């Protein structure tokens, strides 16, 4: 389950930020997770609860903002929604699409004390 290592990375980022920005507790973590990022949202939630147990994010609320998969279709010359990597363009059926969004995962915001 790679979600465990993803959450561990998020916690490391939070703890590093706590040192540089002088906060001691995290109340809420907002994560943006793209539909094409290959991340299981429910597994992320489960792992978050396990990993944060003995950290400054213990008892923090996890808010996940799911971002749509977006791609540029060369044939249509426009941005289209895609459900998975390597999907064809939903408008014209072309496979000449380049992912432009939805493959990322990032910490968007923290509520801290």
N, CA, C and O atoms as a MOPAC input file, in Angstrom:
PM7 MOZYME 1SCF
protein

 N      0.85900 1    -1.17700 1     0.00000 1
 C      0.00000 1     0.00000 1     0.00000 1
 C      0.90000 1     1.23400 1     0.00000 1
 O      1.47400 1     1.58500 1     1.03100 1
 N      1.02400 1     1.88600 1    -1.14400 1
 C      1.90900 1     3.04500 1    -1.23200 1
 C      1.30900 1     4.28100 1    -0.57300 1
 O      2.01000 1     5.27300 1    -0.37500 1
 N      0.03800 1     4.23900 1    -0.23400 1
 C     -0.58100 1     5.37000 1     0.45400 1
 C      0.08100 1     5.60800 1     1.81300 1
 O      0.16300 1     6.74700 1     2.27200 1
 N      0.55000 1     4.54300 1     2.45300 1
 C      1.23300 1     4.68000 1     3.73900 1
 C      2.48200 1     5.54700 1     3.57500 1
 O      2.71100 1     6.45800 1     4.37000 1
 N      3.28200 1     5.27200 1     2.55900 1
 C      4.49000 1     6.07400 1     2.36200 1
 C      4.14700 1     7.49800 1     1.92300 1
 O      4.87800 1     8.43600 1     2.24500 1
 N      3.05700 1     7.66700 1     1.20100 1
 C      2.61900 1     9.02100 1     0.83700 1
 C      2.25100 1     9.82900 1     2.07800 1
 O      2.64000 1    10.99000 1     2.20800 1
 N      1.50700 1     9.21500 1     2.98100 1
 C      1.12300 1     9.90300 1     4.21200 1
 C      2.35600 1    10.19200 1     5.05900 1
 O      2.45900 1    11.26500 1     5.65300 1
 N      3.29200 1     9.24900 1     5.12200 1
 C      4.52800 1     9.49500 1     5.87000 1
 C      5.27100 1    10.70000 1     5.29600 1
 O      5.84400 1    11.49000 1     6.04600 1
 N      5.26600 1    10.84400 1     3.97300 1
 C      5.88200 1    12.00000 1     3.34100 1
 C      5.16700 1    13.29600 1     3.69000 1
 O      5.80800 1    14.32300 1     3.91500 1
 N      3.84300 1    13.25200 1     3.73400 1
 C      3.05900 1    14.43000 1     4.11200 1
 C      3.37500 1    14.82700 1     5.55100 1
 O      3.54500 1    16.01000 1     5.84400 1
 N      3.45500 1    13.85300 1     6.44400 1
 C      3.75200 1    14.14300 1     7.84800 1
 C      5.16300 1    14.71500 1     7.98100 1
 O      5.38200 1    15.63500 1     8.77000 1
 N      6.11000 1    14.18800 1     7.22800 1
 C      7.47400 1    14.73700 1     7.26200 1
 C      7.47100 1    16.18600 1     6.79900 1
 O      8.14900 1    17.02600 1     7.39100 1
 N      6.72800 1    16.48300 1     5.76300 1
 C      6.61100 1    17.85400 1     5.26800 1
 C      5.99500 1    18.76300 1     6.32800 1
 O      6.45100 1    19.88900 1     6.52500 1
 N      4.96100 1    18.27500 1     7.00800 1
 C      4.30300 1    19.05100 1     8.06400 1
 C      5.26500 1    19.30000 1     9.22100 1
 O      5.35300 1    20.42000 1     9.72400 1
 N      5.98600 1    18.26600 1     9.64500 1
 C      6.92200 1    18.43400 1    10.76200 1
 C      8.06500 1    19.37600 1    10.39700 1
 O      8.51000 1    20.15700 1    11.23800 1
 N      8.54100 1    19.31400 1     9.17300 1
 C      9.57500 1    20.26000 1     8.72600 1
 C      9.03200 1    21.69000 1     8.73700 1
 O      9.72800 1    22.62000 1     9.14300 1
 N      7.79600 1    21.85800 1     8.29400 1
 C      7.16800 1    23.19100 1     8.30100 1
 C      6.96800 1    23.69500 1     9.72000 1
 O      7.12100 1    24.88800 1     9.98400 1
 N      6.62500 1    22.79200 1    10.63800 1
 C      6.42500 1    23.17900 1    12.03600 1
 C      7.71300 1    23.74600 1    12.62900 1
 O      7.67500 1    24.70200 1    13.40500 1
 N      8.83600 1    23.16600 1    12.27000 1
 C     10.12800 1    23.65900 1    12.77200 1
 C     10.45200 1    25.04400 1    12.24400 1
 O     10.94700 1    25.89400 1    12.98400 1
 N     10.17700 1    25.27500 1    10.97400 1
 C     10.53500 1    26.56300 1    10.37600 1
 C      9.49600 1    27.64400 1    10.64000 1
 O      9.82300 1    28.83000 1    10.63100 1
 N      8.23700 1    27.24500 1    10.87700 1
 C      7.17400 1    28.22900 1    11.04300 1
 C      6.62400 1    28.28200 1    12.47600 1
 O      5.66700 1    29.00200 1    12.76000 1
 N      7.23300 1    27.52400 1    13.35000 1
 C      6.92000 1    27.55600 1    14.78400 1
 C      5.45800 1    27.30200 1    15.13500 1
 O      4.83000 1    28.11600 1    15.81200 1
 N      4.92300 1    26.19300 1    14.68300 1
 C      3.61400 1    25.77000 1    15.17600 1
 C      3.76900 1    24.41200 1    15.83900 1
 O      4.68700 1    23.65500 1    15.52500 1
 N      2.86200 1    24.11400 1    16.75600 1
 C      3.02000 1    22.90200 1    17.55700 1
 C      1.88700 1    21.89600 1    17.39900 1
 O      1.95000 1    20.78600 1    17.92700 1
 N      0.86200 1    22.29200 1    16.67200 1
 C     -0.27300 1    21.39100 1    16.51200 1
 C     -0.93700 1    21.66000 1    15.17300 1
 O     -1.03200 1    22.80200 1    14.72500 1
 N     -1.39400 1    20.58400 1    14.54400 1
 C     -2.12800 1    20.68700 1    13.28000 1
 C     -3.55500 1    20.23000 1    13.53400 1
 O     -3.78700 1    19.12900 1    14.03300 1
 N     -4.50600 1    21.08400 1    13.18900 1
 C     -5.91800 1    20.74300 1    13.37400 1
 C     -6.55100 1    20.15400 1    12.11900 1
 O     -7.36600 1    19.23500 1    12.20200 1
 N     -6.17500 1    20.68300 1    10.96000 1
 C     -6.74800 1    20.20800 1     9.70000 1
 C     -5.68400 1    20.22700 1     8.61900 1
 O     -4.87300 1    21.15000 1     8.53600 1
 N     -5.70400 1    19.19700 1     7.79900 1
 C     -4.81800 1    19.09700 1     6.64200 1
 C     -5.70400 1    18.98100 1     5.40700 1
 O     -6.56200 1    18.10200 1     5.32600 1
 N     -5.48600 1    19.88100 1     4.44300 1
 C     -6.19200 1    19.79700 1     3.16400 1
 C     -5.21900 1    19.27000 1     2.13000 1
 O     -4.16900 1    19.86800 1     1.89300 1
 N     -5.56700 1    18.14900 1     1.51300 1
 C     -4.76000 1    17.56200 1     0.44400 1
 C     -5.52600 1    17.63700 1    -0.86700 1
 O     -6.71100 1    17.30900 1    -0.92200 1
 N     -4.85700 1    18.06100 1    -1.90300 1
 C     -5.42100 1    17.96000 1    -3.24800 1
 C     -4.85800 1    16.68500 1    -3.86600 1
 O     -3.64300 1    16.49400 1    -3.92800 1
 N     -5.75200 1    15.82300 1    -4.31700 1
 C     -5.33000 1    14.57300 1    -4.93400 1
 C     -6.01200 1    14.47200 1    -6.29400 1
 O     -7.23900 1    14.48200 1    -6.39200 1
 N     -5.20800 1    14.37600 1    -7.32300 1
 C     -5.72400 1    14.27000 1    -8.67600 1
 C     -6.29100 1    12.88900 1    -8.95800 1
 O     -5.81300 1    11.88200 1    -8.43500 1
 N     -7.30000 1    12.86400 1    -9.78100 1
 C     -7.95200 1    11.62000 1   -10.17400 1
 C     -6.98100 1    10.66800 1   -10.87500 1
 O     -7.18000 1     9.45400 1   -10.86200 1
 N     -5.94600 1    11.21300 1   -11.47700 1
 C     -4.97600 1    10.40500 1   -12.21300 1
 C     -3.71100 1    10.11300 1   -11.40000 1
 O     -2.74100 1     9.57700 1   -11.93600 1
 N     -3.71700 1    10.45900 1   -10.12400 1
 C     -2.51800 1    10.31300 1    -9.29200 1
 C     -2.26100 1     8.87500 1    -8.84500 1
 O     -1.18400 1     8.57100 1    -8.33200 1
 N     -3.22500 1     8.00200 1    -9.03000 1
 C     -3.03700 1     6.61000 1    -8.61500 1
 C     -3.10300 1     6.43200 1    -7.11500 1
 O     -2.46500 1     5.53700 1    -6.56100 1
 N     -3.88000 1     7.29100 1    -6.44600 1
 C     -3.99900 1     7.25500 1    -4.99600 1
 C     -5.43300 1     6.86500 1    -4.62300 1
 O     -6.39600 1     7.45700 1    -5.11000 1
 N     -5.55500 1     5.87100 1    -3.76200 1
 C     -6.86800 1     5.47400 1    -3.24800 1
 C     -7.21000 1     6.38500 1    -2.07400 1
 O     -6.52900 1     6.36300 1    -1.04800 1
 N     -8.25600 1     7.17800 1    -2.22200 1
 C     -8.61200 1     8.17100 1    -1.21400 1
 C     -8.93800 1     7.51600 1     0.12500 1
 O     -8.48900 1     7.99700 1     1.16600 1
 N     -9.69600 1     6.44900 1     0.12200 1
 C    -10.05000 1     5.79900 1     1.39000 1
 C     -8.82800 1     5.19100 1     2.06900 1
 O     -8.72700 1     5.20900 1     3.29500 1
 N     -7.90400 1     4.65600 1     1.28400 1
 C     -6.65100 1     4.13000 1     1.85600 1
 C     -5.83700 1     5.27300 1     2.45500 1
 O     -5.19100 1     5.10100 1     3.48900 1
 N     -5.86500 1     6.44000 1     1.81000 1
 C     -5.16800 1     7.62100 1     2.35500 1
 C     -5.74000 1     7.98800 1     3.71000 1
 O     -4.99300 1     8.24600 1     4.65400 1
 N     -7.05900 1     8.01300 1     3.81000 1
 C     -7.70800 1     8.35600 1     5.08100 1
 C     -7.32200 1     7.35300 1     6.17600 1
 O     -6.99700 1     7.74700 1     7.29700 1
 N     -7.35900 1     6.08100 1     5.85100 1
 C     -7.00800 1     5.04200 1     6.80900 1
 C     -5.56000 1     5.20100 1     7.27200 1
 O     -5.28100 1     5.16400 1     8.47000 1
 N     -4.65000 1     5.37700 1     6.33000 1
 C     -3.23100 1     5.51900 1     6.65700 1
 C     -2.95700 1     6.80200 1     7.43600 1
 O     -2.10200 1     6.82000 1     8.32200 1
 N     -3.67500 1     7.86900 1     7.11200 1
 C     -3.50500 1     9.13100 1     7.81500 1
 C     -3.78800 1     8.94400 1     9.29800 1
 O     -3.03100 1     9.42300 1    10.14200 1
 N     -4.86900 1     8.25400 1     9.61600 1
 C     -5.21200 1     8.01400 1    11.02000 1
 C     -4.13700 1     7.19900 1    11.73300 1
 O     -3.85000 1     7.44500 1    12.90500 1
 N     -3.54300 1     6.23700 1    11.04200 1
 C     -2.49100 1     5.41000 1    11.64900 1
 C     -1.18400 1     6.17700 1    11.82800 1
 O     -0.57800 1     6.13900 1    12.89900 1
 N     -0.75700 1     6.86100 1    10.79100 1
 C      0.55900 1     7.50700 1    10.78200 1
 C      0.61600 1     8.72700 1    11.69800 1
 O      1.66400 1     9.00800 1    12.28000 1
 N     -0.47800 1     9.44900 1    11.83600 1
 C     -0.45300 1    10.69000 1    12.61600 1
 C     -0.56400 1    10.46000 1    14.11900 1
 O     -0.48100 1    11.41600 1    14.89000 1
 N     -0.74600 1     9.24800 1    14.54000 1
 C     -1.00700 1     8.94200 1    15.95700 1
 C     -0.02500 1     9.60400 1    16.92600 1
 O     -0.45900 1    10.19100 1    17.91700 1
 N      1.26300 1     9.52800 1    16.67400 1
 C      2.26300 1    10.08900 1    17.58400 1
 C      2.99000 1    11.28200 1    16.97000 1
 O      4.20300 1    11.42300 1    17.12600 1
 N      2.25000 1    12.13400 1    16.27700 1
 C      2.85500 1    13.29500 1    15.61500 1
 C      2.10800 1    14.56300 1    16.01600 1
 O      1.12600 1    14.50800 1    16.75700 1
 N      2.58000 1    15.70100 1    15.52100 1
 C      1.88500 1    16.95700 1    15.80600 1
 C      0.53900 1    17.03200 1    15.08000 1
 O     -0.26200 1    17.92900 1    15.34400 1
 N      0.29700 1    16.10200 1    14.17800 1
 C     -0.98000 1    16.05900 1    13.46000 1
 C     -1.95000 1    15.04100 1    14.06900 1
 O     -2.96500 1    14.70100 1    13.46200 1
 N     -1.62900 1    14.56400 1    15.26700 1
 C     -2.52200 1    13.59600 1    15.91500 1
 C     -3.88700 1    14.26200 1    16.11600 1
 O     -3.96500 1    15.42100 1    16.52300 1
 N     -4.92500 1    13.54500 1    15.83800 1
 C     -6.31600 1    14.01400 1    15.92800 1
 C     -6.66200 1    15.08100 1    14.89700 1
 O     -7.73200 1    15.68600 1    14.96800 1
 N     -5.76900 1    15.31500 1    13.94300 1
 C     -6.06600 1    16.29700 1    12.88600 1
 C     -7.11300 1    15.72500 1    11.94300 1
 O     -7.19700 1    14.51600 1    11.73100 1
 N     -7.89600 1    16.61500 1    11.39400 1
 C     -8.91200 1    16.24300 1    10.41400 1
 C     -8.26100 1    16.28400 1     9.03700 1
 O     -7.52500 1    17.21800 1     8.71800 1
 N     -8.53300 1    15.27400 1     8.22700 1
 C     -8.01000 1    15.22500 1     6.86700 1
 C     -9.12800 1    15.57200 1     5.89300 1
 O    -10.15700 1    14.89800 1     5.84500 1
 N     -8.91700 1    16.62300 1     5.12500 1
 C     -9.85900 1    17.03100 1     4.08000 1
 C     -9.19500 1    16.75400 1     2.73500 1
 O     -8.10100 1    17.24700 1     2.46100 1
 N     -9.85300 1    15.97500 1     1.91300 1
 C     -9.30200 1    15.64500 1     0.60600 1
 C    -10.12300 1    16.32900 1    -0.47500 1
 O    -11.34300 1    16.17700 1    -0.54900 1
 N     -9.43100 1    17.07700 1    -1.30100 1
 C    -10.04200 1    17.76000 1    -2.43700 1
 C     -9.64700 1    16.96100 1    -3.67700 1
 O     -8.47600 1    16.93300 1    -4.05600 1
 N    -10.61500 1    16.32000 1    -4.29800 1
 C    -10.32800 1    15.51000 1    -5.47100 1
 C    -10.32000 1    16.39200 1    -6.71300 1
 O    -11.28200 1    17.10800 1    -6.99200 1
 N     -9.22100 1    16.32700 1    -7.44800 1
 C     -9.03500 1    17.13600 1    -8.64400 1
 C     -9.31800 1    16.28200 1    -9.88300 1
 O     -8.90900 1    15.12200 1    -9.93900 1
 N    -10.00600 1    16.83800 1   -10.86600 1
 C    -10.33900 1    16.05900 1   -12.06100 1
 C     -9.10800 1    15.78900 1   -12.92900 1
 O     -8.12100 1    16.52200 1   -12.88800 1
 N     -9.19900 1    14.72000 1   -13.71000 1
 C     -8.16700 1    14.43200 1   -14.69400 1
 C     -8.39800 1    15.28400 1   -15.92900 1
 O     -9.48000 1    15.25700 1   -16.51400 1
 N     -7.39000 1    16.03400 1   -16.32200 1
 C     -7.49900 1    16.91900 1   -17.48000 1
 C     -6.40400 1    16.59200 1   -18.48100 1
 O     -5.28800 1    16.23400 1   -18.10700 1
 N     -6.73800 1    16.72000 1   -19.74900 1
 C     -5.75900 1    16.46900 1   -20.80400 1
 C     -6.01300 1    17.41200 1   -21.97800 1
 O     -7.14100 1    17.84500 1   -22.21500 1
 N     -4.95000 1    17.71700 1   -22.69900 1
 C     -5.02900 1    18.53900 1   -23.90100 1
 C     -5.12000 1    17.58200 1   -25.08800 1
 O     -4.23500 1    16.75300 1   -25.29900 1
 N     -6.19400 1    17.70700 1   -25.85400 1
 C     -6.35900 1    16.89000 1   -27.05700 1
 C     -5.75600 1    17.64000 1   -28.24000 1
 O     -6.15300 1    18.76600 1   -28.54300 1
 N     -4.79700 1    17.00700 1   -28.90200 1
 C     -4.14100 1    17.64800 1   -30.03400 1
 C     -5.10200 1    17.81100 1   -31.21100 1
 O     -5.03800 1    18.80700 1   -31.93100 1
 N     -5.98300 1    16.84500 1   -31.40600 1
 C     -6.91700 1    16.91700 1   -32.52600 1
 C     -7.99700 1    17.98200 1   -32.29800 1
 O     -8.27700 1    18.78200 1   -33.19100 1
 N     -8.60100 1    17.99200 1   -31.10700 1
 C     -9.65600 1    18.96600 1   -30.79000 1
 C     -9.09300 1    20.34700 1   -30.45500 1
 O     -9.77900 1    21.36100 1   -30.58400 1
 N     -7.84500 1    20.36500 1   -30.02600 1
 C     -7.17600 1    21.59300 1   -29.58800 1
 C     -7.89700 1    22.22600 1   -28.40100 1
 O     -8.10700 1    23.43800 1   -28.35200 1
 N     -8.27200 1    21.36900 1   -27.43900 1
 C     -8.88400 1    21.87500 1   -26.21500 1
 C     -8.63700 1    20.91900 1   -25.04900 1
 O     -8.25400 1    19.76400 1   -25.23100 1
 N     -8.87000 1    21.44200 1   -23.85500 1
 C     -8.72000 1    20.64900 1   -22.63600 1
 C     -9.98700 1    19.81900 1   -22.43200 1
 O    -11.10400 1    20.32800 1   -22.53200 1
 N     -9.78900 1    18.52600 1   -22.14400 1
 C    -10.91900 1    17.61800 1   -21.93400 1
 C    -10.72400 1    16.87800 1   -20.61300 1
 O     -9.60100 1    16.75200 1   -20.12500 1
 N    -11.81600 1    16.39200 1   -20.04100 1
 C    -11.76100 1    15.55500 1   -18.83900 1
 C    -11.46000 1    14.11900 1   -19.25100 1
 O    -12.04800 1    13.59500 1   -20.19700 1
 N    -10.53000 1    13.48700 1   -18.52400 1
 C    -10.23100 1    12.06800 1   -18.73400 1
 C    -10.34700 1    11.35900 1   -17.39800 1
 O    -10.07800 1    11.93500 1   -16.34400 1
 N    -10.74800 1    10.11000 1   -17.46000 1
 C    -10.96100 1     9.33200 1   -16.24700 1
 C     -9.72700 1     8.54500 1   -15.81900 1
 O     -9.57400 1     8.21700 1   -14.64200 1
 N     -8.83900 1     8.23800 1   -16.78300 1
 C     -7.64800 1     7.44200 1   -16.49300 1
 C     -6.52900 1     7.85000 1   -17.45300 1
 O     -6.78200 1     8.38900 1   -18.53100 1
 N     -5.29900 1     7.58300 1   -17.04400 1
 C     -4.16300 1     7.81500 1   -17.93600 1
 C     -4.36800 1     6.99800 1   -19.20700 1
 O     -4.89700 1     5.88800 1   -19.15200 1
 N     -3.96700 1     7.52200 1   -20.31100 1
 C     -4.03800 1     6.86000 1   -21.61200 1
 C     -5.45500 1     6.70800 1   -22.15100 1
 O     -5.66700 1     5.97600 1   -23.11700 1
 N     -6.43500 1     7.39000 1   -21.54000 1
 C     -7.78300 1     7.41200 1   -22.10600 1
 C     -7.76400 1     8.17900 1   -23.42000 1
 O     -6.93200 1     9.05800 1   -23.64300 1
 N     -8.69600 1     7.82300 1   -24.27200 1
 C     -8.89100 1     8.57800 1   -25.50500 1
 C     -9.66600 1     9.85000 1   -25.18800 1
 O    -10.30900 1     9.95600 1   -24.14300 1
 N     -9.59800 1    10.79600 1   -26.08900 1
 C    -10.37100 1    12.02500 1   -25.94500 1
 C    -11.85100 1    11.67200 1   -25.94900 1
 O    -12.30800 1    10.97000 1   -26.85100 1
 N    -12.61600 1    12.14400 1   -24.95700 1
 C    -14.03900 1    11.81300 1   -24.91600 1
 C    -14.85100 1    12.50300 1   -26.01900 1
 O    -15.99600 1    12.12800 1   -26.27200 1
 N    -14.27100 1    13.49400 1   -26.66300 1
 C    -14.99600 1    14.21000 1   -27.72300 1
 C    -14.77300 1    13.60000 1   -29.11100 1
 O    -15.71800 1    13.41600 1   -29.87900 1
 N    -13.50000 1    13.28900 1   -29.42200 1
 C    -13.20400 1    12.82800 1   -30.78600 1
 C    -12.64900 1    11.41000 1   -30.85500 1
 O    -12.55000 1    10.84200 1   -31.94300 1
 N    -12.28400 1    10.82500 1   -29.70800 1
 C    -11.75400 1     9.46600 1   -29.68700 1
 C    -10.26300 1     9.35300 1   -29.95200 1
 O     -9.72000 1     8.24900 1   -29.94800 1
 N     -9.59400 1    10.47100 1   -30.18300 1
 C     -8.16000 1    10.45900 1   -30.45900 1
 C     -7.37400 1    10.06700 1   -29.20800 1
 O     -7.75400 1    10.39800 1   -28.08500 1
 N     -6.28500 1     9.36200 1   -29.43000 1
 C     -5.38300 1     9.02200 1   -28.32300 1
 C     -4.21500 1     9.99600 1   -28.24300 1
 O     -3.27100 1     9.78200 1   -27.48300 1
 N     -4.28300 1    11.05400 1   -29.02200 1
 C     -3.24600 1    12.08000 1   -28.98300 1
 C     -3.62100 1    13.12200 1   -27.93300 1
 O     -3.92100 1    14.27400 1   -28.24600 1
 N     -3.59300 1    12.68200 1   -26.68400 1
 C     -3.92000 1    13.57100 1   -25.56600 1
 C     -2.72600 1    13.61800 1   -24.62000 1
 O     -2.01500 1    12.63100 1   -24.43700 1
 N     -2.52900 1    14.77200 1   -24.03300 1
 C     -1.43900 1    14.96700 1   -23.08200 1
 C     -2.04600 1    15.42400 1   -21.75800 1
 O     -2.75800 1    16.42600 1   -21.70900 1
 N     -1.76400 1    14.69400 1   -20.70000 1
 C     -2.29300 1    15.02600 1   -19.37400 1
 C     -1.76500 1    16.39100 1   -18.95400 1
 O     -0.56500 1    16.65500 1   -19.02200 1
 N     -2.67900 1    17.25400 1   -18.51800 1
 C     -2.30300 1    18.59200 1   -18.05500 1
 C     -2.67400 1    18.83100 1   -16.59900 1
 O     -2.24700 1    19.82400 1   -16.00900 1
 N     -3.45900 1    17.94300 1   -16.01500 1
 C     -3.83900 1    18.11800 1   -14.61900 1
 C     -4.50700 1    16.87400 1   -14.07100 1
 O     -5.04700 1    16.05400 1   -14.81300 1
 N     -4.45800 1    16.75400 1   -12.76000 1
 C     -5.09500 1    15.61900 1   -12.11000 1
 C     -4.15200 1    14.48800 1   -11.76600 1
 O     -4.58900 1    13.45200 1   -11.26600 1
 N     -2.85200 1    14.66800 1   -12.02800 1
 C     -1.89500 1    13.61900 1   -11.67800 1
 C     -1.10600 1    13.98600 1   -10.42300 1
 O     -0.20400 1    13.25600 1   -10.01200 1
 N     -1.44900 1    15.11500 1    -9.82100 1
 C     -0.68700 1    15.61000 1    -8.68100 1
 C     -1.32700 1    15.23900 1    -7.33800 1
 O     -2.50800 1    14.90100 1    -7.25200 1
 N     -0.50400 1    15.31800 1    -6.31300 1
 C     -0.96600 1    15.23400 1    -4.93700 1
 C     -0.14500 1    16.26700 1    -4.16600 1
 O      1.08500 1    16.24500 1    -4.20100 1
 N     -0.82800 1    17.16100 1    -3.47700 1
 C     -0.08100 1    18.18800 1    -2.74300 1
 C     -0.85700 1    18.63500 1    -1.51100 1
 O     -2.08200 1    18.53300 1    -1.44500 1
 N     -0.10300 1    19.12900 1    -0.54700 1
 C     -0.71400 1    19.73200 1     0.63500 1
 C     -1.14400 1    21.13000 1     0.21100 1
 O     -0.31700 1    21.97300 1    -0.13600 1
 N     -2.44200 1    21.35600 1     0.24600 1
 C     -2.97100 1    22.67100 1    -0.16100 1
 C     -2.93700 1    23.65700 1     0.97800 1
 O     -2.58100 1    24.82100 1     0.79000 1
 N     -3.31400 1    23.19000 1     2.19100 1
 C     -3.43900 1    24.10400 1     3.31200 1
 C     -3.36000 1    23.33100 1     4.62700 1
 O     -3.69200 1    22.14800 1     4.69400 1
 N     -2.91800 1    24.02200 1     5.65400 1
 C     -2.89400 1    23.49000 1     7.00800 1
 C     -3.57000 1    24.46600 1     7.94400 1
 O     -3.38500 1    25.67700 1     7.82100 1
 N     -4.34500 1    23.95700 1     8.86900 1
 C     -4.85200 1    24.78300 1     9.98100 1
 C     -4.01900 1    24.38500 1    11.19900 1
 O     -4.04600 1    23.23200 1    11.62900 1
 N     -3.29400 1    25.33400 1    11.73900 1
 C     -2.32700 1    25.01600 1    12.79900 1
 C     -2.51700 1    25.92100 1    14.01600 1
 O     -3.20000 1    26.94300 1    13.95300 1
 N     -1.90200 1    25.52400 1    15.10700 1
 C     -1.86000 1    26.34100 1    16.34100 1
 C     -0.41200 1    26.57600 1    16.69800 1
 O     -0.12200 1    27.23600 1    17.69500 1

